[in-house]
Amino acid sequence: MKSLHSKVLGLFPYFGPNVLGGVQASARIAWSAVTEHSGESATLLSYASGNGTSSANGTASKSTDVAETLIVNSKTKALYEALSRNWPHDLVFVWHLGLLRLLPFFRLSQARVVLMLLGVEAWREQNWLTNKQLEKVDLFLSISDHTWRNFVEFNPEYQGKSHRTVLLGIGTPNKSPTHAPSPVPAAFMLSRLSKGEDYKGHREVINAWPSVLQQTPEAELWIAGDGDLRNDLEQLVAARGLEKKVRFWGQVSEEKKQQLLQDSRCLLMPSRGEGFGLVYLEAMRLGRPCLVSTLDAGREVVNPPEAGLAVDPDNNEELVNAVCRLLTDGAQWQQWSSQARRSYEENYTAQHFQRRLLAALFSEKCVNEPKPSGGVQV
């Protein structure tokens, strides 16, 4: 791989080990790849956005053998760090659209700016202040084709800008044989239960469950995650008389999450707003097919009908039939299971993601590796 840049400044949201969320999980993997490539020439400014974690309390600065890390938890401290030194970097890698506003405060000359577009925050018309900084971006990266299409639909002036889709990846292949699911035909939903993210399909799936039970009487719906939406969903379950068939697990440990995925027969997240959807990869890694929607980037990951099915979440009949198919044991389910696991192992490990990212950031040509069937890879 021919290196075009070596001195990298990363502007990232805080992604400490105890911080949950897909943005943070993929940020950890991305920055690990950058530091492995650039070593001591990499500097990270990590914006904690008011997180109360001790490691992000105030401005912490540490130098390691690999890279320098600056952690700040306020805009004032971020600006102080930006203005208090010279930045001899030739590449600025901005992991979130909201952090572009810091760019003018860094004294950078001739630096190439690369911005990662992650999802819904890019799916709107940007204000004039953000647009001023977007004009400085030399290369746009997006985690899915869907994210890029939505961004340019609302911001058509960037249609002709340099862009590459860099599909994400997590973890390493599962070394154990695919675990047989529980005898109970259970479907699993996993996400934050936040009113701000009330687009992931929970309401639609709960409303469809009485019809699912008509076809699959033993079916159970397991919902993991917590947040201010949970009470509303629990009330909906009660109103539908589903208390014995829908179980809320709350916030679960990593070990419990893995167990629930293995015991379930499928993952359901027919969402309207996924820029990618790391949870699909978590399920596919364990050989669990996924239900995605036809309205967002889930199709690029699962590539229906390869590793699951896609539905319009507003079409109740379509949703019910797809859920029942995914809950039914047999040759079709076995095929979905094996294809889901194979797709993950061949395209979506953390190492695959890191290779795609480094190719986009540091080489003139893309690395030569197989293209994921579910989307466009650099």
C-alpha positions in Angstrom: 0.0 0.0 0.0 1.5 3.3 -1.1 1.3 5.8 1.7 0.2 9.3 0.8 0.1 10.7 4.4 1.7 9.8 7.7 1.1 12.6 10.2 -2.6 12.2 11.1 -4.7 14.3 13.4 -7.9 12.5 14.4 -11.0 14.5 15.6 -13.2 11.8 17.2 -16.0 11.6 19.7 -14.8 10.1 23.0 -14.7 6.3 22.6 -13.3 5.0 25.9 -13.7 1.3 26.6 -16.8 1.8 28.8 -18.7 3.9 26.3 -21.4 2.1 24.4 -22.8 2.7 20.9 -22.0 1.9 17.3 -20.3 5.2 16.6 -17.9 4.6 19.5 -17.3 0.9 18.8 -16.4 1.6 15.2 -14.3 4.6 16.2 -12.2 2.4 18.4 -11.5 0.0 15.6 -10.8 2.8 13.1 -8.4 4.7 15.3 -6.6 1.5 16.2 -5.9 1.0 12.5 -4.7 4.6 12.0 -2.3 4.4 14.9 -1.0 1.0 13.8 -0.3 2.6 10.4 1.1 6.0 11.5 2.5 5.3 15.0 3.9 8.3 16.8 2.9 10.5 13.9 -0.8 10.2 14.9 -2.5 12.6 17.3 -6.0 12.1 18.6 -8.2 14.8 20.0 -11.2 13.0 21.6 -14.2 15.1 22.5 -16.1 13.7 25.4 -19.2 16.0 25.0 -19.8 16.3 28.7 -19.4 12.6 29.5 -19.0 12.1 33.2 -16.3 9.4 32.9 -13.3 9.9 35.1 -11.0 9.4 32.1 -12.7 12.3 30.4 -12.9 14.6 33.4 -11.2 17.8 32.3 -8.4 17.8 29.8 -6.2 14.8 29.9 -3.1 14.4 27.8 -1.0 11.4 27.4 1.7 10.3 25.1 2.3 6.6 24.4 4.7 4.7 22.2 2.1 4.7 19.5 0.3 8.1 19.5 -0.6 11.2 21.5 -4.1 11.4 22.9 -5.9 14.5 24.1 -9.2 14.1 25.8 -11.5 17.1 26.4 -15.0 17.4 27.8 -16.0 20.9 26.8 -15.9 23.1 23.7 -13.8 25.6 25.6 -11.1 23.0 26.3 -11.2 21.7 22.8 -10.7 25.2 21.4 -7.9 25.8 23.9 -6.1 22.7 22.8 -6.6 23.6 19.1 -5.2 27.2 19.6 -2.4 26.4 22.0 0.0 24.7 19.6 1.0 24.1 16.0 -0.3 21.1 14.2 2.3 19.7 11.8 -0.2 17.1 10.4 -0.9 16.6 6.7 -4.1 14.6 7.1 -7.1 15.5 9.4 -9.5 12.6 9.9 -12.9 13.7 11.3 -15.0 10.9 12.5 -18.3 12.7 13.0 -19.9 15.5 11.1 -20.5 17.5 14.3 -16.8 17.8 15.0 -16.1 19.7 11.8 -16.9 22.9 13.6 -13.5 22.6 15.4 -11.6 22.6 12.2 -11.0 26.4 11.8 -9.3 26.6 15.2 -6.4 24.3 14.3 -3.5 26.0 12.7 -3.1 23.6 9.8 -1.5 24.4 6.5 -2.1 22.3 3.4 -3.7 19.5 5.4 -6.0 17.1 3.6 -9.4 16.7 5.3 -11.2 13.4 5.3 -14.7 13.3 6.9 -16.6 10.1 7.8 -20.4 10.3 7.4 -22.0 7.9 9.8 -25.8 8.1 9.4 -28.8 10.2 10.4 -26.8 13.3 11.4 -25.9 13.6 7.7 -29.4 13.0 6.3 -30.5 16.6 6.5 -29.7 19.9 4.9 -26.6 21.3 6.8 -26.5 24.9 8.1 -24.3 27.6 6.7 -21.7 27.2 9.4 -21.3 23.5 8.7 -21.3 24.1 5.0 -18.3 26.4 5.3 -16.3 23.5 6.8 -17.7 20.9 4.4 -16.2 23.0 1.6 -12.8 22.2 3.0 -13.3 18.4 2.9 -11.1 16.7 0.3 -12.6 13.2 0.7 -15.9 12.1 2.0 -16.2 8.6 3.4 -19.5 7.0 4.3 -20.3 3.8 6.1 -22.9 2.8 3.5 -24.1 3.9 0.0 -27.4 4.7 1.6 -25.8 7.3 3.9 -24.0 8.9 1.0 -27.2 9.0 -1.2 -29.1 10.6 1.6 -26.4 13.2 2.3 -26.2 14.4 -1.3 -30.0 14.3 -1.6 -30.2 17.0 1.1 -26.9 18.6 0.1 -26.6 18.3 -3.7 -23.7 20.7 -3.9 -21.4 17.9 -2.8 -22.6 15.3 -5.3 -19.4 15.7 -7.3 -17.0 15.6 -4.4 -14.5 12.7 -3.9 -16.3 9.9 -2.0 -15.7 6.3 -1.0 -18.0 3.9 0.9 -16.1 2.1 3.6 -18.3 -0.6 5.1 -17.8 -1.3 8.8 -16.7 -4.5 10.5 -16.4 -5.8 14.1 -14.7 -8.5 16.0 -13.1 -11.7 14.8 -14.6 -14.9 13.4 -16.3 -17.2 16.0 -14.1 -20.2 16.5 -16.9 -22.4 17.8 -19.5 -24.3 15.7 -22.7 -22.5 15.1 -24.8 -22.8 18.3 -28.2 -24.4 17.9 -31.0 -22.0 18.9 -33.4 -22.6 21.8 -36.3 -24.9 21.2 -38.5 -21.9 21.8 -38.8 -20.0 18.5 -37.6 -16.6 19.8 -36.8 -13.5 17.9 -34.3 -11.0 19.4 -34.3 -7.2 19.2 -31.2 -5.3 20.5 -30.7 -1.5 20.6 -30.9 1.5 22.8 -34.6 2.1 23.7 -34.4 5.8 23.2 -37.3 8.1 22.2 -34.7 9.9 20.0 -34.2 6.6 18.1 -37.9 5.5 17.9 -37.4 4.3 14.3 -35.9 0.9 14.8 -39.1 -1.0 14.4 -40.0 -2.0 18.0 -43.6 -0.6 17.7 -44.2 -2.3 14.4 -42.9 -5.7 15.5 -44.9 -5.6 18.8 -48.1 -4.6 16.9 -47.4 -7.5 14.5 -46.9 -10.1 17.2 -50.5 -11.2 17.7 -50.5 -12.1 14.0 -47.2 -13.9 14.3 -48.7 -15.9 17.1 -51.5 -17.0 14.9 -49.0 -18.7 12.6 -46.3 -19.6 15.2 -48.1 -19.9 18.6 -45.0 -20.6 20.6 -43.1 -17.6 19.3 -41.5 -15.2 21.8 -40.1 -11.7 21.3 -37.0 -10.8 23.4 -36.1 -7.1 23.6 -32.8 -6.1 25.1 -31.7 -2.5 25.8 -32.9 0.3 28.0 -33.8 3.9 27.8 -36.7 6.4 28.0 -38.7 4.5 25.3 -39.0 1.3 27.3 -42.0 2.4 29.3 -43.9 3.3 26.2 -43.1 -0.1 24.6 -44.1 -2.0 27.8 -47.4 -0.2 27.8 -47.9 -1.2 24.1 -47.2 -4.8 25.0 -49.7 -4.7 27.8 -52.3 -3.1 25.6 -51.9 -5.9 23.1 -52.1 -8.5 25.8 -48.6 -9.8 25.0 -47.0 -9.9 28.5 -46.4 -13.6 28.3 -44.9 -13.5 24.9 -42.8 -10.4 24.9 -39.9 -10.2 27.4 -37.8 -7.1 28.2 -34.3 -7.9 29.3 -33.1 -4.4 30.0 -29.5 -3.5 29.7 -27.5 -6.8 29.4 -23.9 -7.7 29.7 -21.8 -8.7 26.8 -21.9 -12.3 27.9 -25.7 -12.2 28.2 -26.1 -10.5 24.9 -24.1 -13.3 23.2 -26.2 -15.9 24.9 -29.5 -14.3 23.9 -28.3 -14.1 20.3 -27.3 -17.7 20.3 -30.6 -18.8 21.8 -32.7 -16.8 19.4 -33.5 -17.8 15.9 -33.2 -14.4 14.3 -32.5 -10.8 14.9 -35.2 -8.3 14.1 -34.4 -4.6 13.4 -36.6 -3.4 10.5 -35.4 0.2 11.1 -36.0 3.4 9.1 -32.7 5.1 10.1 -29.7 2.8 10.1 -26.6 4.2 8.5 -25.1 0.7 8.7 -26.2 -1.4 11.7 -23.4 -3.1 13.6 -26.0 -5.3 15.5 -26.6 -7.1 12.2 -23.0 -8.2 12.2 -23.2 -9.4 15.8 -26.0 -11.7 14.8 -24.4 -12.8 11.5 -21.2 -13.7 13.3 -23.2 -16.3 15.3 -25.1 -17.6 12.3 -28.3 -15.7 13.0 -30.3 -14.4 10.0 -31.6 -10.8 10.3 -34.8 -8.9 9.4 -34.0 -5.5 8.0 -36.1 -2.9 6.3 -36.2 -1.7 2.8 -35.8 1.9 3.9 -32.2 2.2 5.2 -28.7 0.7 4.9 -29.6 -2.7 6.5 -30.0 -4.2 3.1 -26.4 -3.4 2.2 -25.2 -5.4 5.2 -27.6 -8.4 5.2 -28.0 -8.5 1.4 -31.4 -10.2 1.5 -32.2 -13.0 0.9 -28.6 -14.0 1.5 -28.4 -13.5 5.3 -32.1 -12.7 6.0 -35.0 -10.8 4.7 -36.0 -7.2 4.1 -39.5 -5.7 4.6 -41.3 -2.4 4.6 -42.0 -2.0 8.4 -45.3 -0.3 7.6 -46.6 -3.3 5.7 -47.9 -5.5 8.6 -48.6 -8.6 6.4 -45.2 -8.5 4.9 -43.6 -8.1 8.3 -45.6 -10.9 9.9 -44.7 -13.3 7.0 -41.0 -12.5 7.1 -40.8 -13.0 10.9 -42.6 -16.3 10.7 -40.3 -17.5 8.0 -37.2 -16.6 10.0 -38.6 -18.3 13.1 -39.3 -21.6 11.2 -36.6 -24.3 11.5 -35.7 -26.2 8.4 -33.5 -26.2 5.3 -34.2 -22.5 4.5 -33.3 -21.4 8.0 -30.1 -23.5 7.9 -29.1 -21.9 4.6 -29.7 -18.4 6.0 -27.7 -19.3 9.1 -24.7 -20.6 7.2 -24.8 -17.7 4.7 -25.0 -15.1 7.4 -21.9 -16.5 9.2 -20.0 -16.9 5.9 -20.8 -13.3 4.8 -19.5 -12.0 8.2 -16.3 -14.0 8.1 -15.5 -13.1 4.5 -16.4 -9.4 4.6 -17.2 -7.9 8.0 -14.6 -8.6 10.6 -12.7 -5.7 12.2 -9.7 -6.5 10.1 -11.8 -6.2 6.9 -13.0 -2.8 8.0 -9.5 -1.6 8.9 -8.2 -2.7 5.5 -10.9 -0.8 3.7 -10.3 2.3 5.9 -6.6 2.4 5.4 -7.0 1.9 1.7 -9.3 4.9 1.6 -7.1 7.1 3.8 -3.6 6.2 2.7 -3.4 4.7 -0.8 -4.1 5.8 -4.3 -5.7 2.5 -5.2 -8.0 0.2 -3.2 -6.5 -2.9 -1.6 -7.4 -6.0 -3.7 -9.8 -8.0 -1.5 -13.2 -9.5 -2.2 -16.1 -7.1 -2.5 -18.9 -7.7 0.0 -22.0 -8.8 -1.8 -24.2 -6.5 0.2 -22.6 -3.1 -0.7 -19.8 -1.2 -2.3 -16.3 -1.6 -0.9 -13.2 0.4 -1.5 
